[in-house]
Amino acid sequence: MREIARGVAWVPGTISNVYLVGEPGGRWVLIDAEMPGQAGRILRAVEERFGKEARPEAILLTHAHFDHTGSLRELAELWDVPVYAHRLELPYLTGRSKYPPPDPTVGGFMAQMSRLYPSWTFTVPDRAREMPEGDLPGMPGWERFFTPGHSPGHVAFFRREDRTLIAGDAFITVNMDNPVNLVTRKQEICRPPNYYTCDWDKARESVQWLAAQHPEVAATGHGIPMSGPEVAEKLRALAEHFPVPVHGRYVDEPARTDENGIVSLPPPAPDPLPRVAAGIAIGAAAGLAIAAAARRRGGEQG
């Protein structure tokens, strides 16, 4: 855990980050809830910062993808607190709808892995609440920005006083398309994780809006937080040259959603990998059969 701005502590996770917002001894909230099985690590960070048996005012979500809600239910029930998200994220927190499915054809390392990722999330139907547009629970002085694209109801949090931005996955500070950069955690301002982004036009507009705020601290859902003049400069460059993928399920047509979840989806993009994998499997099976037959003939001749 490390404080990256006044009253903002970064807790790095196995895949995604969580943030503790608030001063020790005062009101505080948890932003996002990482992967399953990480509640204990989050609780240790909370105890270190706020003291034993500290309890937040609420849990606020940038969005509800599985890697941001994995430990949500356990923490919300332990603390007995509400969970706030944008109204367009509520269907996925209450179980009314699955998310638009991930797109493994969009290109990049993590996109290939997304064939294993779920389109469901970890639901908290009794605790999910619509996040207010004005004063945020436990976050005085912060604004909520609606930043859709990566998910239908994605939000970011901005404190204008010191230009601190908690961006979620509207953009990130690690290149998840590059396995080397992902392992080394090289800091760079990058587009949102492409395999879950279901509306690329809105994703671009969200980055442009955030760049116009000239943030000086960028606390993102993936990657090491960044600070200083380079944040605004690099975010502006991303906004001006936003790299929409060349191909993919949601590139030409977005997923359409509303307050109840999915309305319609574009058809899946052609995915050669299953055919290639099937061909490899058939070839391997044939090779094993030929080898077995050759061994049998060799035994008979002997």
C-alpha positions in Angstrom: 0.0 0.0 0.0 1.2 3.5 -0.9 -0.3 6.9 -0.6 -0.3 8.5 -4.1 -2.2 11.7 -3.3 -3.6 13.3 -0.2 -6.1 10.8 1.3 -5.7 8.3 -1.6 -3.9 5.0 -0.9 -3.1 2.6 -3.7 -3.4 -1.1 -2.9 -1.9 -3.1 -5.8 -3.6 -6.3 -6.7 -2.9 -9.6 -8.5 -4.5 -8.2 -11.6 -6.4 -5.0 -10.8 -5.9 -2.2 -8.3 -8.1 -1.0 -5.4 -8.0 2.4 -3.7 -8.7 3.6 -0.2 -10.0 7.1 -0.3 -10.1 9.1 3.0 -7.9 10.2 5.8 -7.1 8.0 8.8 -9.4 8.8 11.6 -12.1 10.1 9.2 -14.6 8.9 6.7 -13.3 6.7 4.0 -14.4 4.4 1.1 -13.1 1.5 -0.9 -12.9 1.9 -4.7 -13.3 -1.4 -6.5 -12.7 -4.9 -5.1 -10.2 -6.8 -7.2 -10.2 -10.6 -7.9 -11.7 -13.4 -5.8 -9.7 -14.4 -2.8 -8.2 -11.0 -2.2 -10.4 -9.8 0.7 -7.8 -10.7 3.3 -5.1 -8.7 1.6 -7.4 -5.7 1.2 -8.4 -6.0 4.9 -4.7 -6.0 5.9 -4.2 -2.8 4.0 -7.3 -1.3 5.6 -6.1 -2.2 9.1 -2.6 -0.7 8.4 -4.1 2.6 7.2 -7.3 3.0 9.3 -6.8 0.7 12.3 -8.3 -2.6 13.4 -11.9 -3.2 12.6 -12.2 0.0 10.5 -15.2 0.1 8.4 -15.8 2.2 5.2 -18.9 4.3 4.6 -19.4 2.4 1.3 -17.8 0.6 -1.5 -17.8 2.5 -4.8 -17.2 0.8 -8.2 -15.8 2.3 -11.3 -17.5 -0.7 -13.0 -18.5 -4.3 -12.3 -16.2 -6.5 -14.4 -15.2 -9.7 -12.6 -11.7 -8.4 -11.9 -13.0 -5.4 -10.1 -15.7 -7.2 -8.1 -14.1 -10.6 -7.1 -13.9 -9.8 -3.4 -16.9 -7.5 -3.3 -19.5 -9.7 -1.8 -17.3 -10.9 1.0 -16.2 -7.3 2.0 -19.6 -5.8 1.7 -21.1 -8.4 3.9 -18.3 -8.3 6.4 -18.6 -4.5 6.7 -22.4 -4.4 6.2 -22.1 -1.5 3.8 -23.9 -0.5 0.5 -22.2 -0.8 -2.9 -22.6 2.1 -5.3 -22.3 2.0 -9.1 -23.7 3.8 -12.1 -27.3 2.8 -12.9 -26.2 1.3 -16.2 -23.9 -1.1 -14.2 -26.7 -2.2 -11.8 -28.0 -5.0 -14.0 -24.7 -6.8 -13.8 -24.5 -6.3 -10.0 -28.1 -7.6 -9.4 -27.9 -10.6 -11.7 -30.5 -9.2 -14.2 -28.1 -9.5 -17.1 -24.6 -10.7 -18.1 -22.1 -8.3 -19.5 -21.5 -8.1 -23.2 -19.1 -11.1 -23.7 -15.3 -10.5 -24.0 -13.9 -10.3 -27.5 -10.9 -12.6 -28.0 -10.5 -11.5 -31.7 -9.6 -7.9 -31.0 -5.9 -8.6 -30.8 -3.2 -8.6 -28.1 -1.9 -10.9 -25.4 -4.7 -10.5 -22.8 -7.4 -10.7 -25.5 -6.2 -14.2 -26.3 -6.5 -15.1 -22.6 -10.1 -13.6 -22.5 -11.5 -16.8 -23.9 -11.3 -18.0 -20.3 -12.9 -14.9 -18.8 -16.5 -14.8 -17.7 -19.2 -12.4 -19.0 -20.9 -12.6 -15.6 -19.9 -10.7 -12.5 -20.0 -11.1 -8.7 -23.5 -9.9 -7.7 -24.6 -8.1 -4.6 -28.3 -7.7 -5.3 -29.3 -6.7 -1.8 -26.5 -4.1 -1.5 -26.3 -2.5 -4.9 -27.3 1.1 -5.0 -27.4 3.8 -7.8 -24.5 6.1 -7.4 -25.6 9.7 -7.0 -24.5 12.3 -9.5 -23.8 15.0 -6.9 -22.2 14.4 -3.4 -20.6 11.0 -3.3 -20.9 8.9 -0.2 -17.7 9.3 1.9 -15.9 11.3 -0.8 -16.4 15.0 -0.2 -14.7 17.2 -2.8 -14.8 14.5 -5.5 -16.8 14.5 -8.7 -18.1 11.5 -10.6 -17.6 11.5 -14.3 -19.6 9.1 -16.6 -17.0 7.5 -18.8 -18.7 4.7 -20.7 -17.1 2.6 -23.5 -15.1 0.0 -21.6 -18.3 -0.9 -19.9 -21.8 0.5 -20.2 -21.9 2.4 -16.9 -18.2 3.0 -16.3 -17.4 6.0 -14.1 -14.2 7.8 -13.0 -13.6 10.0 -9.9 -11.9 13.4 -10.0 -10.8 15.8 -7.3 -10.4 19.2 -9.0 -8.5 20.7 -6.0 -5.3 18.7 -6.9 -6.4 17.2 -10.2 -6.3 13.6 -8.9 -8.1 11.2 -11.1 -9.2 7.7 -10.2 -9.8 6.5 -13.8 -10.8 2.8 -13.4 -10.3 1.2 -16.8 -11.3 4.2 -18.9 -7.5 4.2 -19.6 -4.8 2.3 -17.9 -1.0 2.7 -17.2 0.2 -0.6 -18.5 0.1 -2.1 -22.0 -1.9 -5.3 -21.6 -1.4 -6.2 -25.3 2.3 -6.7 -24.7 3.2 -9.6 -22.4 6.7 -8.2 -21.7 5.4 -4.8 -20.6 2.6 -6.5 -18.6 5.2 -8.6 -16.6 7.6 -5.7 -16.1 4.7 -3.3 -15.4 6.3 -0.6 -17.6 4.4 2.7 -17.0 2.6 4.1 -20.0 -0.8 5.6 -20.7 -2.8 3.1 -22.8 -6.3 2.6 -24.1 -8.7 0.6 -21.9 -8.4 -3.2 -21.9 -9.6 -4.0 -25.4 -11.1 -7.5 -24.8 -13.9 -6.1 -22.6 -14.4 -2.7 -24.3 -17.8 -2.9 -25.9 -18.2 0.6 -27.4 -15.1 2.0 -29.0 -16.6 5.4 -30.0 -17.7 6.0 -26.4 -14.4 4.8 -25.1 -12.6 7.4 -27.2 -15.0 10.2 -26.1 -14.4 9.2 -22.5 -10.6 9.5 -22.9 -11.0 12.8 -24.6 -13.2 14.1 -21.8 -10.7 13.0 -19.1 -7.8 14.5 -21.0 -9.6 17.8 -21.1 -9.5 17.8 -17.2 -5.6 17.9 -17.3 -5.1 15.4 -14.4 -1.8 15.4 -12.5 -2.3 12.1 -10.8 -3.7 9.0 -12.7 -4.8 6.1 -10.5 -6.0 3.4 -12.9 -7.5 0.0 -12.6 -4.4 -1.7 -14.1 -0.8 -0.6 -13.9 1.2 1.6 -11.5 -0.3 5.0 -10.7 1.4 7.9 -12.4 1.8 11.6 -11.4 3.4 14.8 -12.7 3.1 16.9 -15.8 3.6 13.8 -18.1 0.2 12.5 -17.1 -1.8 15.3 -18.8 0.7 15.3 -21.8 0.5 11.5 -22.4 -3.3 11.4 -21.8 -3.7 14.2 -24.3 -1.6 12.2 -26.8 -3.8 9.2 -26.3 -7.0 11.2 -26.8 -5.6 12.7 -30.0 -4.5 9.4 -31.5 -6.8 6.9 -29.8 -6.0 3.5 -31.1 -9.2 1.8 -32.1 -8.5 -1.8 -33.0 -8.4 -2.8 -36.6 -10.8 -5.7 -36.1 -13.0 -7.2 -33.4 -16.6 -7.8 -32.5 -17.4 -4.3 -31.2 -15.2 -2.2 -33.6 -17.8 -1.4 -36.2 -20.9 -1.9 -34.0 -21.2 -1.5 -30.3 -23.1 -3.6 -27.8 -26.4 -1.9 -27.0 -27.5 -1.8 -23.4 -29.9 -0.1 -21.1 -30.9 -0.1 -17.4 -31.9 -3.7 -17.7 -28.7 -4.9 -19.4 -28.0 -6.2 -22.9 -30.4 -5.0 -25.6 -28.5 -6.3 -28.6 -25.1 -7.6 -29.6 -23.2 -7.5 -32.9 -22.4 -11.0 -34.2 -19.1 -12.5 -33.1 -16.2 -11.7 -35.3 -14.5 -14.6 -37.2 -12.2 -16.4 -34.8 -9.7 -18.7 -36.4 -8.2 -20.0 -33.1 -10.8 -22.7 -32.4 -10.3 -24.1 -35.9 -6.6 -24.0 -35.6 -6.7 -25.6 -32.2 -9.0 -28.3 -33.5 -6.6 -28.9 -36.4 -3.7 -29.2 -34.1 -5.6 -31.6 -31.8 -6.6 -33.8 -34.8 -3.1 -33.7 -36.1 -1.7 -34.7 -32.7 -4.2 -37.5 -32.3 -3.4 -38.8 -35.8 0.3 -38.6 -35.0 -0.2 -40.6 -31.8 -2.3 -43.2 -33.6 0.4 -43.6 -36.3 3.1 -43.9 -33.7 1.1 -46.5 -31.7 0.5 -48.5 -34.9 4.2 -48.3 -35.7 5.1 -49.6 -32.3 2.6 -52.5 -32.6 4.1 -53.5 -36.0 7.5 -53.3 -34.6 6.5 -55.6 -31.8 4.9 -58.1 -34.2 8.0 -58.1 -36.4 10.2 -58.7 -33.3 
